[in-house]
């Protein structure tokens, strides 16, 4: 009897010609790769000997202190973004645009108007959020934005003006969904005291935490805040190279507006979350109702204006009437 594994006529896997060919191809690929590496090292060594500066990393990303291989999510910031009942379609689209910009946001159904604002703190606690952006609509045409730090405060109330959503203006810019934005503040946010507080709160609310599960490790758009005409102007831009060859040159980048765009008119800053002592009150602010009342006073009542015009016409006719001629009765 023949033993198993002995005196067999079948060839083993080591004698398979297909396997031998694959192994030869792998070995050849390794040799070619090693030659390429050696050639690159020789070029770098020659450049160093000639005194040439080798820019292997033009953006110096390898030497940046903020780029590390730490994948842990340390700065756990979560922002609750929601609105009240009665918002218009434009206000709702503005909220959706902000949600696309903030990958660390959390959503909530619409807040009932009969509820008190301090109840938002309980909603944030249930959602594990430490920041809140709340849009409050009044009269169906006035929009207010609350930005608060939950639960200790502070909280800020703004009126939102000149609203233009992303789909409304149809701008040419675009950015990667979920990428981390760069926040830019002009010099006034480092000079005025209440704007320093605004800057610190906006960084926590609009700044996407590093290594957030829903974010991507890219910086391809920038959010800017400008202080002009006693208001905060919000703009959103895409960062793109001027030419395709300038992709790795940080000095040759252009900004293209994406949207949304709006203006924030500060009203009042509170020490607590949706309550507390007033830290700042804008003395130049006028409510929309006061502006409408003032406009009506300037225009006046239409009926009253018609009566005044009628009286002026009668007075003008009487003033321009010719005097009576005394000789007319003598020849009658």
C-alpha positions in Angstrom: 0.0 0.0 0.0 1.1 3.5 -0.7 1.3 5.9 2.3 -0.6 9.2 2.1 1.7 12.0 1.0 4.3 9.7 -0.5 4.9 8.4 -4.1 2.1 10.7 -5.4 2.1 11.6 -9.0 0.4 15.0 -8.4 2.7 18.1 -8.2 2.5 20.2 -5.0 1.7 23.9 -4.8 5.4 24.7 -4.9 5.7 23.3 -8.4 2.7 25.3 -9.8 3.9 27.6 -12.7 1.1 30.2 -12.0 2.3 30.8 -8.4 5.9 31.0 -9.6 5.0 33.7 -12.1 3.1 35.8 -9.5 6.0 35.6 -7.1 8.4 36.8 -9.9 6.1 39.7 -10.7 6.0 40.8 -7.0 9.7 40.5 -6.7 10.2 42.6 -9.8 7.8 45.3 -8.5 9.7 45.5 -5.2 13.0 45.9 -7.1 11.5 48.8 -9.2 10.1 50.5 -6.1 13.4 50.3 -4.3 15.2 51.8 -7.3 12.7 54.7 -7.4 13.3 55.4 -3.7 17.1 55.3 -4.1 16.9 57.7 -7.1 14.7 60.1 -5.1 17.2 60.0 -2.2 20.1 60.6 -4.6 18.3 63.7 -6.0 17.6 65.1 -2.5 21.3 64.5 -1.5 22.5 66.2 -4.7 20.2 69.2 -4.0 21.6 69.5 -0.5 25.2 69.4 -1.7 24.5 72.2 -4.2 22.8 74.4 -1.6 19.4 74.2 -3.1 16.3 74.5 -0.9 14.1 71.4 -1.2 10.4 72.2 -0.6 8.9 68.8 0.0 6.2 70.3 2.1 5.3 73.8 0.7 2.5 74.4 3.3 4.7 73.2 6.2 1.9 70.9 7.4 4.3 68.4 8.8 5.8 71.0 11.1 2.5 72.4 12.2 1.8 72.0 15.9 -1.9 71.6 15.6 -1.7 68.6 13.2 -1.1 65.5 15.2 -2.1 61.9 15.0 -4.4 62.1 18.0 -7.8 60.7 16.9 -9.5 61.3 20.2 -12.4 63.8 20.4 -11.4 66.0 23.3 -13.2 69.3 22.8 -16.8 68.0 23.0 -18.8 70.9 21.8 -22.4 70.2 20.7 -24.7 73.0 19.4 -28.5 72.7 19.4 -30.0 74.4 16.4 -33.8 74.8 16.2 -36.5 77.5 15.8 -39.9 78.5 17.1 -43.4 78.0 15.6 -44.5 80.3 12.9 -41.3 80.7 11.0 -41.4 81.5 7.3 -39.8 79.4 4.6 -36.9 81.8 4.3 -36.2 81.6 8.0 -36.4 77.8 7.9 -34.0 77.6 4.9 -31.5 79.9 6.8 -31.6 77.5 9.7 -30.9 74.5 7.4 -28.0 76.4 5.9 -26.5 76.9 9.3 -27.0 73.2 10.1 -25.0 72.3 6.9 -22.1 74.5 8.1 -22.1 73.1 11.6 -21.5 69.3 11.5 -21.5 69.2 15.3 -25.1 70.4 15.6 -28.1 68.6 16.9 -31.7 69.1 15.9 -35.0 69.5 17.8 -38.6 70.0 16.8 -40.0 73.5 16.7 -40.3 75.3 20.1 -43.8 76.3 21.2 -44.4 80.0 21.6 -46.3 79.6 24.9 -43.2 78.0 26.5 -40.7 80.0 28.4 -37.2 80.5 27.0 -35.5 79.1 30.1 -37.0 75.7 29.2 -34.5 75.5 26.4 -31.9 74.6 29.0 -33.8 71.4 29.8 -33.9 70.5 26.1 -30.1 71.1 25.7 -29.5 68.9 28.8 -31.6 66.0 27.2 -29.6 66.4 23.9 -26.2 66.7 25.7 -25.6 70.1 24.2 -23.6 72.8 25.8 -24.4 75.5 23.1 -27.7 76.7 21.6 -28.7 78.6 18.5 -32.4 79.5 18.7 -34.4 81.4 16.0 -37.4 83.2 17.3 -40.0 84.5 14.9 -42.5 87.3 15.6 -45.4 88.6 13.5 -44.3 86.3 10.7 -41.7 88.8 9.4 -39.3 89.6 12.3 -36.5 87.1 13.1 -34.4 87.1 16.3 -31.5 84.8 17.0 -30.5 83.7 20.5 -26.9 82.4 20.9 -26.3 80.9 24.4 -23.9 78.9 26.4 -25.9 76.3 28.4 -26.4 76.0 31.3 -24.3 78.8 32.9 -24.5 81.4 30.2 -23.9 84.0 28.8 -26.6 84.4 26.2 -27.0 87.0 23.4 -30.0 88.2 21.5 -29.7 89.5 18.0 -32.1 90.7 15.3 -31.4 89.1 12.0 -31.5 91.5 9.0 -30.9 91.3 5.3 -31.3 87.5 5.0 -30.1 85.8 1.9 -30.0 82.0 1.9 -27.7 79.8 -0.1 -30.3 78.8 -2.8 -31.7 82.3 -3.0 -28.5 84.1 -4.1 -27.2 81.3 -6.2 -23.5 81.9 -5.5 -20.7 80.0 -7.3 -18.9 78.8 -4.2 -19.0 75.3 -2.7 -17.4 73.3 0.0 -17.2 69.8 1.3 -20.1 68.8 3.6 -18.9 68.3 7.1 -15.5 70.0 6.7 -14.2 72.2 9.5 -14.6 76.0 8.9 -12.0 78.6 9.7 -13.4 81.5 11.8 -12.2 85.0 11.0 -13.0 88.1 13.1 -11.9 91.6 12.2 -9.9 93.8 14.5 -12.9 95.3 16.3 -13.5 92.0 18.0 -10.2 92.4 19.9 -10.8 96.1 20.8 -14.4 96.4 22.1 -15.3 94.7 25.4 -18.7 93.3 24.4 -17.3 92.1 21.0 -14.6 90.1 22.9 -17.3 88.2 24.7 -19.2 87.7 21.4 -16.0 86.3 19.8 -15.4 83.8 22.6 -19.0 82.6 22.4 -19.0 82.4 18.5 -15.8 80.3 18.6 -17.5 77.8 20.8 -20.8 77.7 18.9 -19.6 77.9 15.2 -16.2 76.3 15.6 -16.3 72.6 14.7 -14.3 70.5 17.3 -11.3 68.6 16.1 -11.8 64.9 15.5 -15.6 65.2 15.7 -17.2 62.0 14.4 -19.3 63.8 11.8 -16.6 66.2 10.7 -13.9 65.8 8.1 -10.2 66.8 8.5 -10.3 69.5 5.8 -10.4 73.3 5.9 -11.9 74.4 2.6 -14.2 77.2 3.8 -14.0 80.2 6.1 -16.7 82.0 8.2 -16.1 85.7 8.6 -17.6 88.2 11.1 -17.2 91.9 10.5 -18.3 94.8 12.7 -19.7 97.6 10.5 -22.4 100.2 11.1 -22.8 99.0 14.7 -23.9 95.5 13.4 -22.2 92.1 12.8 -22.0 91.1 9.2 -21.9 87.3 8.6 -20.3 86.0 5.4 -19.3 82.5 4.2 -16.5 81.9 1.6 -14.9 78.9 -0.1 -11.1 78.6 -0.1 -9.8 77.6 -3.6 -6.5 78.0 -5.5 -6.2 80.7 -8.1 -4.9 78.1 -10.7 -4.8 74.3 -10.6 -1.0 74.4 -10.2 -1.3 76.6 -7.0 -3.1 73.9 -5.0 -0.2 73.6 -2.5 0.7 77.2 -2.3 -1.0 78.9 0.7 -0.2 82.4 -0.6 -2.1 81.9 -3.9 -5.6 81.1 -2.6 -8.8 82.9 -3.6 -12.1 83.3 -1.7 -15.5 82.6 -3.4 -18.7 83.4 -1.5 -20.9 80.5 -0.8 -23.7 81.8 1.5 -25.8 82.2 3.5 -25.4 85.9 4.3 -27.1 88.0 6.9 -26.6 90.8 9.4 -26.9 90.6 13.2 -28.1 93.6 15.1 -27.1 93.1 18.8 -29.9 93.8 21.3 -29.0 92.5 24.7 -26.4 90.3 26.3 -27.4 88.4 29.5 -25.2 86.8 32.1 -27.2 83.6 32.4 -28.6 81.2 29.9 -31.7 82.9 28.4 -32.0 84.9 31.7 -29.9 86.8 34.2 -28.3 90.2 34.6 -27.9 92.4 31.6 -24.2 92.7 30.6 -24.7 94.9 27.5 -27.6 96.7 26.0 -27.5 98.4 22.6 -28.6 102.0 23.0 -28.8 102.4 19.2 -31.2 99.6 18.6 -34.8 100.3 17.6 -37.4 97.5 17.5 -39.2 96.8 14.2 -42.5 97.9 15.7 -41.0 101.3 16.6 -39.6 101.7 13.1 -42.9 100.9 11.6 -44.7 103.4 13.9 -42.2 106.1 13.0 -42.6 105.4 9.3 -46.4 105.7 9.6 -46.0 109.0 11.4 -43.8 110.3 8.6 -46.2 109.2 5.9 -49.2 110.3 7.9 -52.8 109.2 7.7 -54.1 109.2 4.0 -57.5 110.6 4.9 -56.0 113.3 7.0 -53.6 114.1 4.2 -56.5 114.5 1.7 -58.3 116.9 4.0 -55.2 119.0 4.4 -54.7 119.1 0.6 -58.3 120.1 0.2 -58.0 123.0 2.7 -54.8 124.2 1.1 -56.5 124.3 -2.3 -59.4 126.3 -1.0 -57.0 128.8 0.7 -55.1 129.1 -2.5 -58.2 129.8 -4.5 -59.4 132.5 -2.1 -55.9 134.1 -2.1 -55.8 134.3 -5.9 -59.4 135.6 -6.3 -59.6 139.0 -8.2 -61.0 142.0 -6.3 -64.5 143.3 -7.2 -64.8 146.2 -9.7 -67.1 149.1 -8.2 -67.9 150.4 -11.7 -69.8 147.2 -12.7 -73.0 148.3 -10.8 -73.1 151.8 -12.4 -73.6 150.4 -15.9 -75.9 147.6 -15.0 
